Amino acid sequence: MQPKQQLLSLKPYKPGKPVEEVKRELGLEKIVKLASNENPYGCSALAKEKIAEELSNLHVYPDGYSAELREKLANQLQVKQDQLIFGNGSDEVVQILCRAYLSPETNTVMAAPTFPQYRHNAVIEGAEVREIQLVEGHHDLDSMLEAIDKNTKIVWLCNPNNPTGNYISETEFVSFMKKVPQNVIVVSDEAYFEYVSAADYPNTLDYLNDFPNLVILRTFSKAHGLAALRIGYGIAAAAIIQSIEPAREPFNTSRIAQAAAIGALDDKDFIKECKAKNREGLDLFYAFCKQKGLQYYPSEANFILLDVQSDADEAFDYLLRKGYIVRSGNALGTPNMIRITIGEEEQNKEIIEHLGTYIDSVVQKVSN
Ligand SMILES: *Cc1c(COP(=O)(O)O)cnc(C)c1O
């Protein structure tokens, strides 16, 4: 009764402890979760209205083609409707791509550390995973190119990268794309697209015509604040979309998710506001890191990966006792760092205060 051999090397996703349980155990009144890069401001009121309207249709299967959402999104992005594929989160589009292209004879190239689902799904398909270490938080694009051979099917670019928050510039992206053979799919995962403010961040949509092997991934889970509803999408040449569509389940995105996404797309002000507040939050963390002399990666996303000058789990435990859940770098492949999602202003100030006290105690221990 053994599953496929390759599953034996994988662990199921380990969810954090339920917040209520942690509260009880530690005797805390409130807990703030800054661990999964969720939007602290929730989602747009327009999305909520759409959700409410849809509640009378729950007995009807969703539109498997997401026609209304598709039309709206295609118009906004200025792409053709047949250049889009919707997934139960962009996670599912990652899975669909792996199912469609990877098998034991193939390999796939990615950075390390990066978003773990690329590797996870590739392993399930039995493909060889070629991981190229980041250099100072950046994708090492030259080494990634060198890793490509005749059996390479997919190369993953996480831009901005999770967990470092670094980005690949337009010049780097274009020069990379020009060197990748066109029978290799290049995925640009842009889950944090809406948060990016760097002027030289590539608008990859502009390159879909030049590079028929480019697949762009975006999601409603992060800046749009709809993580619970599970909806994300891929954008690519129509030929790619058409060829991977059979690997998609017919009713993979729900009515509620489609409706909410339609509402969310109408609220540009909400995104603008969240982006601005996120920037302010990042600046607070930068100032703190500079003041304490802590190494960090400048981030184009809604999280920051920073050095805690000690074991990441120790910092994690300390912050947990103060009511803050973060991501320990031990789980991310960066053992002395923690990843903190940028929260609301008060939350940022409070966690920075706790972290400051923690860092002071670590420094004191070292000097004693
Ligand atoms: C959060 C995240 C995703 C997945 O988001 P979904 O909720 O599945 O749409 C994909 N890629 C990266 C880099 C992420 O951080």
The ligand as a MOL file (V3000), in Angstrom:
LIG
                    3D

  0  0  0     0  0            999 V3000
M  V30 BEGIN CTAB
M  V30 COUNTS 15 15 0 0 0
M  V30 BEGIN ATOM
M  V30 1 C 1.5980 33.1290 -1.3790 0
M  V30 2 C 2.3490 32.7400 -2.5810 0
M  V30 3 C 1.7690 32.0220 -3.6330 0
M  V30 4 C 0.4690 31.3030 -3.5200 0
M  V30 5 O -0.6080 32.0220 -3.3850 0
M  V30 6 P -2.0460 31.4140 -3.5840 0
M  V30 7 O -2.7250 31.7370 -2.3280 0
M  V30 8 O -1.9610 29.9400 -3.8260 0
M  V30 9 O -2.5420 32.1500 -4.7830 0
M  V30 10 C 2.4920 31.7650 -4.7710 0
M  V30 11 N 3.7540 32.1840 -4.8830 0
M  V30 12 C 4.3540 32.8560 -3.9130 0
M  V30 13 C 5.7490 33.2950 -4.0960 0
M  V30 14 C 3.6880 33.1480 -2.7370 0
M  V30 15 O 4.3230 33.7730 -1.7440 0
M  V30 END ATOM
M  V30 BEGIN BOND
M  V30 1 1 1 2
M  V30 2 1 2 3
M  V30 3 2 2 14
M  V30 4 1 3 4
M  V30 5 2 3 10
M  V30 6 1 4 5
M  V30 7 1 5 6
M  V30 8 2 6 7
M  V30 9 1 6 8
M  V30 10 1 6 9
M  V30 11 1 10 11
M  V30 12 2 11 12
M  V30 13 1 12 13
M  V30 14 1 12 14
M  V30 15 1 14 15
M  V30 END BOND
M  V30 END CTAB
M  END
